[in-house]
């Protein structure tokens, strides 16, 4: 004999604080941030990702292959941007799709002080609601990301499910 079990609807943690689909408007900026990057960030990311390519830590090697200086890992840049989107959405599982093109390197120069944890590069990002998909319960965010005068991530979008 089977019992009928009433189940509580799954609600991710922080849902009460999360943005609501009904409150979104196309064209509205929902996230704007300046993300600092330092040489210490590159080392930490290399350790976490296993990407120890010398263009990310060796100035001489980076210059020998035609770069101005060491550069940030592309996925470090993208991950840093998506972390800000996750903070806005409150739920880390809310991002259901993302895409980008790596359009320019993010040069992370040595700090004048010599301190590796001093930021020397900054990603400026803004996420704007580009479309609302009522059926999917999600918004498409169109994200611009630059470092100085250079667009470093192009055609960047994230699809975010909202309650």
N, C-alpha and C positions, 0 to 999 in steps of 0.2 A: 504494500500500500504506500503510495507516494504522498508526501505532505506538500502543501502549497507554502512556499517560503516567499515572504514579501522582501524584496531587496531594495535597499536604498540606492538611489541613482548615484553613479560615480561622479564625484566632484573633486577635481584636483585641488591640492592645498592652495590657499590664497585666492580661490575663485571669487570670494566676496569682494576682494580688492581689484580683481582683474577688470580690464576695460570690457565693456559690453558691445556686442555687435550693433545693437539698436542705436548706440550713441555715436557711431562712426560716420564720417562724412568724407566723400571723395575730395581730395585736395587738402585735407587737414594734416598738418605736421604732428605726428604723434611721438616722435623721438628725435631729439637733437642733442648731440654730444661731441665733446672733444676728448679723444682717447690718447693718452700719452704712451709712448714706447721708448724703452731704454735698452741699452746693450744687455742688461741683466734679464730683461724680458725675452730677448732672443736666446740667451743661454738656457733659460728655464723652458722655453718652448722646444728647443732642440732636444733637451733631455726628455721631455714628455712625449714628443712625437717620434724621436729616433732619427730626425733629419739633421744630421751633423755636417751638411754641405758647408765647406769653408767660405762660401760667399756670404754666409750668415754670421761669421765670427772673425774672419781673417782679412784685415784691411788690404794687405799686400796681394793676397790671392784675388780678392774682389776687383782690385784695380787692374791686375794682370789680365782678367777676362773682360775688361771694358766697363766695369761699373765705377761709379764715383766713390763708393765706400761700401761697407757691408750693408746688406739689405735685410729687411724683415721677411720672414716666411710669409708667403701669400695666405696660407691658411691661418696664420696668427692674426693677420689683418681681418680676414673674413670672420674668424671666430670671435674676435673682439667686438666687431660690429653686431654679430648675432647675439652676443651676450647682452648688449644693450636692448635688443629687441625682446629677448627673454625676460629681462627685468621689467620692461613695460607690460608684457603679456602676463606676468606673474607666474605662469605655469611653464616650466621648461619643456613640456611635451606639446605646447601649443604651436610651435613652428612645424608645419607639416610639409613644407617644401622651401627650398632656397636655391638661388643660382646667382652666379656672377661671372665676370670676365676680369682677369687680372690685366690691367691696362698700363700700369707703370710701376716701377719698383718703389718701395718705401725705404729711402736711405736713412739709416740710423747711425749718425756720426758719433764719434767718441766725444764724451762730454769734456768741456774745457777743464773741469775740475778733476777729471780722471776717475770720478766716482761712477761705476758701471750702472748704478740704479738711478742716475739722473736722466730724465727723459730728454731726448734730443730730436724726436720726431713726434708729430701729432696728427692723428687721423681726425678729420672733421666730418661728421656724418649727420645726415638728416633723413628720416623715414617719413614718407608721405603716403596717405591712403590713396592708392591708385585705382582700386576697384573693390566693390563689396559683392560677395557671392552669398546671397541669402540662403540658397539651397544647401550649400556646403557649410554654412555658418562660419565663413572665414572672410578675411580681408587680404588683399594683395597690397603689400607695402612696396613702394618704389623708393629705393635707397640710393642716395648720392654719398660718395666717399672720396675725399680729397686729402692730399698732404701738401701743404703749401699751395702752389698754383696747379699742381698735377692732379687729375682725376686718377685715382689708383685702383678703384674697383668700378667697372662699368657694367651697365645693364643689370644692376644688382636688385634682386627682388626676393621677398620672403612672403610666403602664404602662411597666415596665422589664423588658427581656429580660435574663435571667441564664443563665449556663452551668450 
